Amino acid sequence: MRSKVFRVVCASLLPLILIAPLAAQQKRPMTFMDVMELRSVGNGSISPDGKMVIYTISIPQWKAGKNFTDVVIAAADGSSAPRQMTYTKEKNETSPQWARDSKAFGFLSDRGDKQQLFIMRTDGGEARQVSEAKDGVAAYAFSRDGKWVAFSAGKPEERQIWIANLQNDAAPVQLTKHATPVGNFQWSPDSNRIFFIAPDRVDKDDLKRIEKKFDVRIADEQKSPSHLWSIAIADKSEKRWTTSEDYSVAQFTQSMDNAWIGFRSVSTLRHANTTTQDEAEIYLLSLASGEARRLTNNNVGEGLGRFSPDSKLFVFTAEDNFQDMRNGKFYVVPVAGGPMKKLLPAWDHSAGQASWSADSKTIYFGEGIGVDGHLFAVSVMDGDKAAAPQQLTHERGVLGGGFDYETGLFLLSFTEPTQPGNYYVARPENVGQRARWSRVSDANPQVAQFQLGEFETVHWKSSDGKEIEGILVYPVGYEKGKRYPLIAQIHGGPAGADMNGFLAGYGSYVHIFAANGYAVLKPNYRGSDQYGEKFRMEIIGDYFRQAFDDIMTGVDALIARGIADPDKLGMMGWSAGGHWSNWTLTHTNRFKAISSGAGAMNWISMYAQTDVQSNREFYFKGKPWENWDHYLEVSPLKYIKNAKTPTLIHVCNGDPRVPKPQSDELHMALKKLGVPTEYIVYPQNTHGITDPRYQMVKMVSEFNWFEKWIKGKPGWFDWKTLLATLEEPKKEEEKKAEKAGNDEP
């Protein structure tokens, strides 16, 4: 299903070097390098004593062409500045976790040859290396009693669990000697055993043939079921908990009373649609009887779920009435038995990831309403009587996060048009008052010196009279009555939405356009999320027509307001945004330039090429051979002879979601038709671009494509200029590294 999780993008800490107060500096336009140097925060958690927050920062390293992460801690009440705890150049410190005494934390680091487990005290000093695993550590976890830390280590096909005693410096000992490799694992709440997932069988000949370079790829290969096991810490005795050949245990969670496990299964059938998790089901397993009670039996994907703090209730998310593409709802089940209860039945929005209140009576969750994201609460006691949840926050921006019932605190993530994402801590009584949140990360203080485009939430009537919403970003220094070039940026999904966050990534760098005299329109067209179920599903069976009108009437509305210059229009988008860009290319010549990223061209060939079929079947009402004419009708390739607009094409070479052949078809057609076109293929096997250097190439080439065809500037893409922009950051990094050193302070 479509689980709604708000993600915070582009955040950082205070720089390592002293700078003059930002308020005293003259503001300047934002540059591509400013976009690339933005840092992001993640993996945040509150210490068990509620006094500290730990998180990671992602730091771009141009020389390596990657982002690397370090660990930061901060006072939960915001009383002191964040402290960066690790400083390893071109290495990653990841997965920070608090020790139970809150005086130390663990993390994984590849500062050596392999990733190992380290523990560090919050008052500083050297990090202590716990593991020396030859093939590295995959994951780790502290026991709740504070005595142990467990980690999984070894080659993927041989991985086992080791434990180390935190009360002495003894070397770790191997706990499991399971016949097959160990996957995900968790300590039991009483710290007496560890539960883990392991496959029933491993084909050693298959492993050996790969080792001997017979490494052909067999598509959709049969896989062994994986099941749930436990091992006792005292005597190392193992116990198997699930056995079916029809499903694998994919994820599991435990009740705090040590009595129940909730798990999510996936089908073991070769042709099951496990990519979209449609053939997943939810079970409750009694540890007393060993019996697993199946809660769902359908063709939608449920979220894993969580037990209430009192261990009496279990909540999971699934689409309404277990029907594909409906609004997400909470389903609450009494653990001891009883009828399932659906929450928010009449609320025309989706319930997101749940977190419980300490008294087990309330569920907190985040959801977007239009262009803003908010925090909500719903009582589990109201059940079907609850028409709508209580909205706890009303901020302009995108809010996410959850409630930690053990500390009684919210850890929130928040971004707004003028600020990249940061972490905040709030008490339940203050969560609706932003002024009373404690800010625990200082995510990109340099942003205060940038000239940013102003955001406006805009509305207009589409061709059928329906009101459509979007975001308008004004050019820096906007003058009323003056017309500006307009870039229509089309979001992906299509069941997504553009929101009031700090938009500065390689896919939506609105402030670069604003700094260079462009207005930007980000329309939430028909099919977008956060405007109700009917709005989202209205493109089913009619994928492009109405949504295209929604976009074009938005452009027309800005022309009518005297903001957009009708002779200087551009469009760009990635994934579904690329689909709509390709449709626009073949249905109007009003735009002077288009940039299409990972866009579909031929839905018939796309059906088999992509790793997801269920969405295509849903939107186009069947498989291609069941609805051939319709698949053809909605394929931009059918109308390609209408194309006149200069088009820049981007795709990742191994994109599994919208594979490269779709872009090949577009490029070849435009070449044969004589339409100006350029084609950039990024050497990655991903649906989005992850390498910072490639992200820079995408932005610079795309922006200059619009400069050339909209503003008439000579030339297009200059590698020499791009290379020069990379040299200065390298020099600055070297200076910082010399000053900070490569080890912890």
C-alpha positions as a printed Julia matrix, in Angstrom:
745×3 Matrix{Float64}:
   0.0     0.0     0.0
   0.98    3.62   -0.14
   2.27    4.27    3.38
   2.6     7.96    4.02
   5.94    8.78    5.65
   7.11   12.35    5.66
  10.75   12.58    4.81
  12.94   15.51    5.74
  15.4    16.57    3.06
  18.46   18.77    2.94
  19.62   19.37    6.51
  22.99   20.0     8.2
  24.92   21.07   11.23
  26.96   24.11   12.09
  30.07   24.38    9.93
  33.38   23.51   11.45
  34.88   26.9    10.75
  33.87   30.17   12.34
  31.97   32.59   10.14
  30.63   36.08   10.56
  27.04   36.35   11.77
  24.81   35.48    8.83
  22.46   38.35    9.5
  25.34   40.73    8.92
  26.17   39.22    5.54
  24.58   40.42    2.35
  22.21   37.86    0.88
  23.13   36.35   -2.47
  21.45   34.17   -5.11
  21.51   30.43   -4.52
  23.82   28.4    -6.79
  24.04   24.8    -7.94
  26.93   24.27   -5.56
  24.75   25.54   -2.71
  22.22   22.85   -3.59
  24.89   20.16   -3.63
  26.42   21.25   -0.33
  23.17   21.01    1.61
  23.3    18.38    4.32
  20.5    16.09    5.47
  19.62   14.67    8.86
  18.24   11.2     9.51
  18.01    8.19   11.84
  16.95   10.35   14.78
  16.05    8.86   18.17
  15.58   10.08   21.75
  17.74    8.61   24.52
  15.95    6.32   27.02
  16.27    8.97   29.75
  14.7    11.59   27.44
  17.63   14.0    27.77
  19.43   13.62   24.42
  18.75   13.07   20.73
  21.05   11.24   18.34
  20.97   11.46   14.56
  23.15   11.33   11.47
  24.14   14.06    9.05
  24.81   13.32    5.41
  27.76   15.32    4.07
  28.63   15.6     0.36
  32.21   14.65   -0.55
  32.96   15.78   -4.06
  36.28   13.98   -4.47
  34.6    10.63   -3.87
  31.38   11.56   -5.64
  29.31   10.35   -2.7
  27.57   11.53    0.43
  29.03   10.33    3.73
  27.39   10.31    7.13
  28.54   11.23   10.63
  26.88   10.98   14.04
  25.6    13.96   16.05
  24.05   14.27   19.51
  22.07   17.17   20.97
  20.27   18.08   24.17
  16.58   17.22   23.85
  15.57   20.52   25.45
  17.68   22.54   22.98
  19.78   23.95   25.8
  23.07   23.36   24.01
  24.32   23.31   20.44
  24.47   19.97   18.58
  27.8    18.11   18.91
  29.22   16.23   15.96
  30.74   13.08   17.45
  32.5    11.52   14.45
  34.74   13.05   11.8
  35.9    10.42    9.32
  36.69   11.67    5.85
  35.07    9.65    3.05
  33.78    7.07    5.52
  30.32    6.39    6.91
  29.09    6.28   10.47
  25.56    4.92   10.32
  22.74    3.32   12.33
  23.26    5.15   15.64
  21.47    3.58   18.61
  21.33    4.49   22.27
  22.66    2.18   24.95
  20.03    1.64   27.63
  21.86    3.76   30.22
  21.82    6.75   27.82
  25.51    7.31   28.6
  26.78    5.75   25.38
  25.66    4.96   21.87
  26.57    2.51   19.16
  27.13    3.0    15.46
  28.43    1.16   12.42
  31.47    2.47   10.58
  33.47    1.47    7.53
  36.51    3.44    8.69
  38.52    0.21    8.38
  38.46   -2.33    5.58
  34.99   -3.58    6.56
  32.01   -2.13    8.4
  32.34   -2.75   12.14
  30.44   -1.99   15.33
  31.67    0.81   17.61
  30.47    2.17   20.95
  31.19    5.7    22.13
  30.41    7.59   25.32
  28.32   10.74   25.09
  30.96   12.71   26.99
  33.41   12.1    24.16
  36.67   10.23   23.93
  37.68    7.54   21.49
  35.08    5.19   20.08
  35.62    1.57   21.16
  35.58   -1.0    18.36
  33.45   -3.94   19.46
  33.63   -6.21   16.42
  36.46   -7.42   14.24
  34.37   -9.36   11.77
  36.34  -10.48    8.73
  33.43   -9.83    6.38
  31.93   -6.91    8.28
  28.86   -6.28   10.43
  25.4    -5.99    8.89
  23.25   -4.88   11.87
  23.28   -4.66   15.66
  20.99   -4.1    18.66
  21.32   -3.48   22.41
  19.41   -5.66   24.87
  16.83   -3.85   26.99
  18.48   -4.97   30.24
  21.64   -3.08   29.21
  23.92   -6.12   29.51
  24.47   -7.11   25.89
  24.92   -5.92   22.35
  24.24   -8.34   19.51
  25.4    -8.02   15.91
  25.13  -10.04   12.71
  28.35  -10.66   10.8
  29.76  -12.69    7.95
  29.19  -13.04    4.24
  25.48  -12.7     3.33
  25.25  -16.42    2.62
  26.93  -17.31    5.95
  25.79  -14.53    8.3
  25.34  -15.36   12.01
  24.68  -13.52   15.3
  27.4   -12.63   17.79
  26.99  -11.06   21.24
  29.3    -8.95   23.4
  28.98   -8.36   27.15
  28.79   -4.62   27.82
  29.89   -5.07   31.42
  33.41   -6.16   30.52
  35.86   -5.91   27.64
  35.67   -9.6    26.69
  35.73  -10.4    23.0
  32.36  -11.07   21.32
  31.24  -14.68   21.09
  29.28  -16.35   18.34
  25.71  -17.01   19.47
  24.06  -18.72   16.48
  25.4   -21.52   14.34
  22.29  -21.76   12.26
  22.27  -24.02    9.22
  21.32  -21.08    6.98
  22.23  -17.37    7.12
  20.54  -15.14    9.66
  18.58  -12.12    8.42
  16.72   -9.53   10.49
  16.91  -10.07   14.25
  15.57   -8.49   17.47
  16.1    -8.91   21.2
  13.07  -10.07   23.15
  11.83   -7.36   25.56
  12.99   -9.48   28.55
  16.49   -9.81   26.98
  16.46  -13.61   27.41
  16.47  -14.51   23.73
  16.88  -13.18   20.22
  14.33  -13.71   17.46
  15.6   -13.89   13.9
  14.54  -14.69   10.33
  16.4   -17.34    8.31
  15.72  -19.13    5.01
  14.83  -22.81    5.09
  17.39  -23.69    2.47
  20.43  -22.27    0.71
  21.43  -23.6    -2.69
  25.18  -23.99   -2.2
  25.68  -25.01   -5.81
  24.02  -21.75   -6.88
  26.43  -19.82   -4.66
  29.38  -21.78   -5.96
  28.5   -21.24   -9.63
  28.45  -17.47   -9.03
  31.8   -17.68   -7.28
  33.15  -19.61  -10.31
  31.9   -16.82  -12.63
  28.89  -18.7   -14.0
  27.1   -15.54  -12.95
  24.22  -15.47  -15.41
  21.06  -13.91  -14.01
  17.95  -16.03  -13.81
  14.87  -13.85  -13.79
  12.27  -14.44  -11.09
  14.24  -17.34   -9.63
  12.54  -19.65   -7.13
  13.42  -18.67   -3.56
  13.36  -20.67   -0.38
  10.83  -19.64    2.3
  12.26  -17.68    5.23
  10.9   -18.22    8.71
  11.0   -17.02   12.29
  13.35  -18.58   14.85
  14.61  -17.71   18.31
  17.74  -18.56   20.28
  18.06  -18.49   24.05
  20.96  -16.5    25.49
  21.47  -18.86   28.45
  21.92  -22.19   26.64
  21.92  -21.24   22.94
  18.94  -23.48   22.25
  17.04  -22.67   19.05
  13.29  -22.79   18.45
  11.42  -22.55   15.17
   8.15  -20.57   15.22
   6.78  -20.62   11.64
   6.88  -23.37    9.02
   4.67  -22.69    5.97
   5.94  -23.3     2.43
   3.39  -20.77    1.13
   4.87  -17.64    2.66
   8.07  -16.11    3.99
   8.29  -13.99    7.12
   9.46  -10.6     5.87
   9.25   -8.42    9.03
   8.2    -8.85   12.63
   7.57   -6.87   15.81
   7.08   -7.87   19.46
   4.72   -7.01   22.3
   6.3    -5.61   25.46
   4.82   -8.38   27.63
   6.93  -11.01   25.76
   3.75  -12.86   24.77
   3.11  -11.99   21.12
   4.81  -11.41   17.79
   3.21   -9.66   14.86
   4.69  -10.52   11.5
   4.22   -9.61    7.89
   4.49  -12.36    5.3
   5.2   -12.3     1.57
   4.33  -14.96   -0.97
   6.88  -17.6    -1.98
   5.28  -18.09   -5.4
   7.75  -17.39   -8.2
   5.49  -14.92   -9.94
   4.17  -13.14   -6.87
   4.24   -9.35   -7.13
   6.58   -8.87   -4.18
   7.99   -5.6    -5.52
   4.82   -3.73   -4.66
   4.14   -6.03   -1.7
   0.59   -6.72   -2.89
   0.76  -10.34   -1.76
   1.66   -9.55    1.85
  -0.41  -10.56    4.87
  -0.43   -9.89    8.64
  -0.3   -12.55   11.39
  -0.28  -12.56   15.19
   1.81  -15.31   16.77
   1.2   -16.45   20.34
   4.49  -17.36   21.98
   2.62  -19.41   24.59
   0.83  -21.71   22.15
   3.0   -21.29   19.06
  -0.11  -20.71   16.96
  -0.16  -17.99   14.29
  -3.49  -16.21   13.73
  -3.93  -14.8    10.25
  -5.45  -11.3    10.27
  -5.66  -10.52    6.54
  -6.28  -12.35    3.28
  -6.31  -10.01    0.3
  -4.3    -8.57   -2.58
  -3.18   -5.27   -1.08
  -0.04   -4.55    0.9
  -0.44   -4.02    4.64
   2.05   -2.18    6.85
   3.79   -4.26    9.53
   1.94   -2.75   12.5
   2.71   -2.03   16.16
   1.61   -3.35   19.53
   0.2    -0.93   22.07
   2.38   -0.26   25.14
   0.04   -2.37   27.31
   0.33   -5.23   24.76
  -3.45   -5.54   24.44
  -3.93   -4.05   20.96
  -2.23   -4.33   17.58
  -2.62   -1.71   14.86
  -1.62   -1.93   11.2
  -2.31    0.14    8.09
  -4.0    -1.02    4.91
  -6.07    0.48    2.15
  -9.74    1.04    2.91
 -11.7    -2.21    2.89
  -8.51   -3.84    1.58
  -9.11   -2.45   -1.91
  -6.25   -1.23   -4.08
  -5.53    2.53   -4.19
  -8.13    3.42   -1.55
  -7.27    5.73    1.36
  -5.05    4.19    4.0
  -6.84    3.28    7.25
  -5.84    1.98   10.65
  -7.07   -1.48   11.62
  -6.99   -2.28   15.33
  -7.11   -5.86   16.58
  -7.45   -7.06   20.19
  -4.42   -9.25   20.73
  -6.29  -11.81   22.83
  -9.0   -12.13   20.17
 -12.04  -10.22   18.99
 -13.31   -8.3    15.97
 -11.07   -6.05   13.92
 -11.96   -2.35   14.12
 -11.33    0.18   11.33
 -10.45    3.72   12.41
 -11.2     6.9    10.42
 -13.79    5.27    8.13
 -15.28    8.57    6.93
 -12.07   10.63    6.77
 -11.17   11.33    3.14
  -7.42   11.12    3.66
  -4.86    8.44    4.47
  -3.59    7.33    7.86
   0.19    7.2     7.99
   2.72    5.45   10.2
   1.31    4.95   13.7
   2.88    5.7    17.07
   1.07    4.92   20.32
   0.4     7.14   23.31
   1.75    5.89   26.64
  -1.76    4.98   27.89
  -2.5     2.88   24.77
  -5.63    4.93   24.03
  -4.42    7.2    21.22
  -2.58    6.78   17.92
  -0.49    9.64   16.53
   0.3     9.88   12.82
   1.27   12.31   10.07
  -0.55   13.11    6.85
  -0.47   15.73    4.13
  -3.48   17.93    3.54
  -2.9    19.7     0.25
   0.54   21.32    0.22
   1.2    21.05    3.98
   1.89   18.1     6.27
   0.45   17.88    9.78
   0.37   15.72   12.88
  -2.9    14.05   13.9
  -4.29   11.95   16.72
  -7.12    9.44   16.75
  -8.62    7.65   19.73
  -8.72    3.86   19.45
 -11.76    3.92   21.73
 -14.01    5.73   19.23
 -13.74    3.22   16.42
 -16.31    3.63   13.65
 -17.81    6.65   15.42
 -14.73    8.76   14.69
 -15.39   10.69   11.48
 -12.09   12.58   11.56
  -8.95   12.69   13.67
  -7.83   15.59   15.82
  -5.38   17.83   13.96
  -2.59   18.7    16.39
  -0.48   21.04   14.23
  -1.33   23.77   11.7
   2.04   24.83   10.32
   2.89   25.93    6.8
   5.4    23.27    5.87
   5.91   19.52    6.03
   5.82   17.91    9.46
   6.61   14.31   10.28
   7.9    12.18   13.11
   6.28   10.27   15.93
   5.74    9.86   19.65
   8.14    7.97   21.94
   5.85    6.64   24.67
   8.78    5.59   26.88
  10.07    9.15   27.22
   6.75   10.93   26.67
   8.23   13.1    23.91
   7.63   13.74   20.23
  10.62   13.7    17.9
   9.49   15.79   14.94
  10.97   16.49   11.54
  10.0    19.75    9.92
  10.83   21.64    6.75
   9.3    24.8     5.27
   9.84   26.94    2.15
  12.65   28.96    3.77
  14.31   26.2     5.81
  15.62   22.72    5.03
  14.61   19.92    7.37
  15.53   19.76   11.04
  14.7    17.72   14.11
  12.63   19.13   16.96
  11.47   17.74   20.31
   8.06   18.58   21.77
   5.95   17.53   24.72
   2.35   16.42   24.05
   0.89   19.55   25.64
   3.09   21.77   23.44
   3.13   19.91   20.15
   0.62   22.32   18.58
   2.74   25.36   19.51
   5.76   25.58   17.28
   7.33   28.31   19.42
   7.61   25.77   22.24
   9.36   23.05   20.22
  13.04   22.5    21.06
  15.2    22.55   17.96
  17.87   19.85   18.21
  19.57   20.14   14.83
  20.88   23.25   13.11
  20.5    22.0     9.67
  21.94   24.4     7.16
  22.6    27.79    8.75
  24.1    29.06    5.49
  20.59   29.17    4.02
  20.02   32.45    5.88
  22.39   34.17    3.44
  20.54   33.0     0.31
  18.04   35.02   -1.69
  15.06   32.7    -2.0
  11.97   32.78   -4.15
   8.75   33.45   -2.28
   6.14   30.67   -2.16
   2.43   31.14   -2.73
  -0.25   28.45   -2.57
  -2.28   29.05   -5.72
  -5.68   27.78   -6.89
  -7.36   27.74  -10.27
 -10.32   26.17  -12.07
  -9.57   23.3   -14.44
 -11.43   22.56  -17.67
 -14.19   20.71  -15.81
 -14.61   23.41  -13.16
 -12.7    21.51  -10.45
 -10.45   23.66   -8.25
  -6.79   22.64   -8.48
  -4.05   23.6    -6.04
  -0.35   24.09   -6.57
   2.7    26.05   -5.49
   3.96   29.16   -7.24
   7.55   30.19   -6.61
   8.19   33.81   -7.53
  11.41   35.05   -9.13
  13.79   36.73   -6.71
  13.09   40.48   -6.9
   9.67   39.93   -8.47
   8.05   43.09   -9.86
   4.28   43.14  -10.14
   3.12   43.71  -13.71
   6.26   42.23  -15.23
   6.02   38.89  -17.02
   8.6    36.16  -16.39
   9.61   32.86  -17.99
   7.71   30.02  -16.32
   8.91   26.47  -15.61
   6.19   23.91  -14.86
   7.72   21.27  -12.58
   5.59   18.11  -12.54
   5.84   15.81   -9.53
   6.18   12.04   -9.67
   3.9     9.36   -8.36
   1.42   10.19   -9.73
  -0.05    9.57   -6.25
   2.26   12.13   -4.67
   2.07   15.87   -4.12
   4.28   18.93   -4.15
   4.43   20.46   -0.69
   5.68   23.51    1.18
   9.12   22.15    2.02
  12.54   23.56    1.21
  12.74   22.56   -2.45
  16.42   22.26   -3.26
  17.33   18.9    -4.73
  18.44   17.78   -8.15
  14.83   17.15   -9.15
  13.25   20.4    -7.96
  15.78   23.18   -7.5
  13.24   26.0    -7.58
  15.49   28.61   -5.96
  18.05   28.33   -8.77
  15.33   29.2   -11.25
  14.03   31.96   -8.98
  17.52   33.43   -8.66
  17.76   33.57  -12.45
  14.49   35.31  -13.18
  12.11   32.36  -13.61
   8.77   31.7   -11.97
   8.05   28.07  -11.13
   4.65   26.35  -11.01
   4.3    23.03   -9.19
   0.75   21.79   -9.87
  -0.94   19.03   -7.87
  -2.85   17.68  -10.82
  -5.64   15.05  -10.84
  -4.22   11.79   -9.55
  -2.17   13.55   -6.85
  -2.42   12.48   -3.25
  -3.66   14.55   -0.28
  -6.84   15.87   -1.92
  -9.13   12.96   -1.19
  -9.68    9.54   -2.69
 -11.85   10.63   -5.61
  -9.31   13.23   -6.72
  -6.5    10.66   -6.62
  -8.43    7.95   -8.47
  -9.99   10.18  -11.11
  -7.27    9.35  -13.66
  -8.02    5.62  -13.62
  -8.96    4.63  -17.14
  -8.25    8.18  -18.33
  -4.65    8.65  -17.24
  -3.51   11.82  -18.99
  -6.45   13.82  -20.3
  -7.85   15.55  -17.23
  -4.52   15.85  -15.41
  -3.03   17.46  -18.53
  -5.87   19.99  -18.49
  -5.21   20.62  -14.78
  -1.6    21.5   -15.56
  -2.34   23.62  -18.61
  -5.12   25.6   -16.93
  -2.67   26.33  -14.12
  -0.21   27.74  -16.62
  -3.02   29.76  -18.2
  -4.05   31.12  -14.8
  -0.55   32.51  -14.21
  -0.54   34.03  -17.68
  -3.9    35.64  -16.95
  -2.49   37.08  -13.7
   0.29   38.75  -15.68
   3.05   36.66  -14.05
   3.98   34.14  -16.76
   5.18   35.06  -20.23
   3.17   32.87  -22.65
   6.09   32.86  -25.09
   8.63   31.61  -22.52
   7.29   28.38  -21.07
   9.23   25.27  -20.05
   8.34   21.93  -18.45
  10.31   19.34  -16.5
   9.6    16.21  -14.47
  10.93   12.8   -13.42
   9.12    9.44  -13.35
   5.4    10.31  -13.49
   6.57   13.88  -14.06
   8.43   12.49  -17.06
   5.29   10.69  -18.23
   3.36   13.98  -18.23
   6.26   15.79  -19.89
   6.17   13.24  -22.73
   2.4    13.63  -23.05
   2.76   17.41  -23.12
   5.45   17.12  -25.8
   3.04   15.22  -28.04
  -0.09   17.28  -27.34
   0.95   20.94  -27.44
   3.68   23.1   -28.9
   3.2    25.92  -26.41
   6.37   25.11  -24.49
   9.74   26.27  -25.76
  11.69   23.5   -24.0
  10.99   20.26  -22.14
  13.19   18.13  -19.89
  11.89   14.58  -19.49
  13.41   12.31  -16.82
  12.65    8.57  -16.65
   9.39    9.02  -18.51
   7.21    6.33  -20.11
   6.68    6.44  -23.86
   5.03    3.14  -24.74
   2.85    1.57  -22.05
   2.59   -1.73  -23.92
   6.33   -2.38  -23.88
   6.65   -0.67  -20.48
   4.37   -3.26  -18.86
   6.92   -6.07  -19.16
  10.03   -3.9   -18.79
   9.14   -2.42  -15.42
   9.42   -4.11  -12.02
   5.83   -3.1   -11.17
   2.79   -4.31  -13.08
  -0.07   -3.9   -10.61
  -0.14   -0.09  -10.87
  -0.32   -0.27  -14.67
  -3.15   -2.8   -14.47
  -5.0    -0.53  -12.07
  -4.61    2.73  -13.98
  -5.19    1.18  -17.42
  -7.88   -1.33  -16.34
  -6.22   -4.59  -17.14
  -3.16   -6.1   -18.74
  -2.08   -4.95  -22.22
  -3.59   -7.99  -23.95
  -6.85   -7.36  -22.1
  -7.09   -3.67  -22.95
  -4.72   -3.25  -25.91
  -6.39   -0.26  -27.55
  -6.47    1.7   -24.31
  -2.78    1.04  -23.59
  -2.05    2.38  -27.06
  -4.35    5.39  -26.65
  -2.47    6.58  -23.55
   1.02    5.99  -24.99
   2.77    9.25  -25.98
   4.53    7.32  -28.76
   1.26    7.11  -30.7
   1.25   10.92  -31.02
   4.98   11.51  -31.44
   4.58   13.0   -34.94
   3.01   16.03  -33.24
   6.22   16.74  -31.3
   8.0    20.0   -32.09
   9.44   21.08  -28.72
  13.23   20.8   -28.1
  13.52   17.98  -25.55
  16.28   16.94  -23.17
  16.02   13.32  -21.99
  17.49   11.81  -18.81
  17.48    8.22  -17.54
  19.57    5.9   -15.37
  21.04    3.05  -17.37
  19.64    0.29  -15.16
  16.43    1.96  -13.99
  14.14   -0.9   -12.87
  10.96    1.21  -12.55
  10.91    3.12  -15.87
  13.61    1.28  -17.82
  15.94    2.9   -20.31
  14.19    1.48  -23.44
  11.36    3.93  -22.82
  13.77    6.85  -23.18
  15.42    5.12  -26.15
  12.07    5.09  -27.93
  11.56    8.8   -27.29
  15.06    9.76  -28.35
  15.01    7.74  -31.57
  11.63    9.15  -32.58
  12.72   12.75  -32.0
  15.94   12.17  -33.93
  14.07   10.73  -36.89
  11.55   13.57  -36.79
  14.26   16.23  -36.67
  13.17   17.64  -33.31
  16.08   19.15  -31.35
  16.98   16.62  -28.66
  19.8    15.57  -26.35
  19.98   12.37  -24.32
  21.92   11.82  -21.07
  22.26    8.31  -19.61
  23.5     8.09  -16.01
  25.5     4.92  -15.18
  23.36    3.79  -12.26
  20.92    0.94  -11.64
  18.42    3.1    -9.79
  15.17    4.92  -10.56
  16.6     8.17   -9.21
  20.08    9.67   -9.37
  22.13    9.07   -6.22
  25.69   10.09   -7.18
  26.2    13.83   -6.43
  28.27   14.32   -9.59
  25.48   12.96  -11.75
  22.95   15.07   -9.86
  25.03   18.12  -10.72
  25.16   17.1   -14.38
  21.39   16.73  -14.43
  20.75   20.16  -12.92
  23.32   22.11  -14.94
  22.42   20.51  -18.27
  18.7    20.9   -17.64
  18.9    24.52  -16.52
  21.06   25.44  -19.52
  18.62   23.65  -21.82
  15.96   26.1   -20.7
  18.38   29.03  -20.91
  19.13   28.1   -24.52
  15.63   27.46  -25.81
  13.62   29.89  -23.65
  15.99   32.81  -23.27
  17.99   32.25  -26.46
  21.39   32.02  -24.8
  24.12   30.54  -27.03
  25.57   27.1   -26.41
  24.21   24.51  -24.1
  26.39   22.29  -21.93
  30.06   22.96  -21.2
  32.01   20.22  -19.42
  34.9    22.6   -18.74
  32.65   24.95  -16.81
  31.14   22.09  -14.84
  34.54   20.65  -13.97
  35.67   24.04  -12.75
  32.74   24.21  -10.34
  33.93   20.98   -8.76
  37.49   22.08   -8.08
  36.75   24.76   -5.5
  34.7    22.51   -3.19
  37.53   19.98   -3.23
  39.99   22.6    -2.04
  37.62   23.72    0.71
  37.14   20.12    1.84
  40.9    19.63    2.06
  41.24   22.74    4.22
  38.46   21.59    6.54
  39.92   18.09    6.8
  43.33   19.48    7.75
  41.76   21.57   10.49
  39.38   18.97   11.88
  41.54   15.87   11.51
  40.2    12.47   10.59
  39.44   11.1    14.07
  36.95   11.92   16.79
  37.79   14.92   19.01
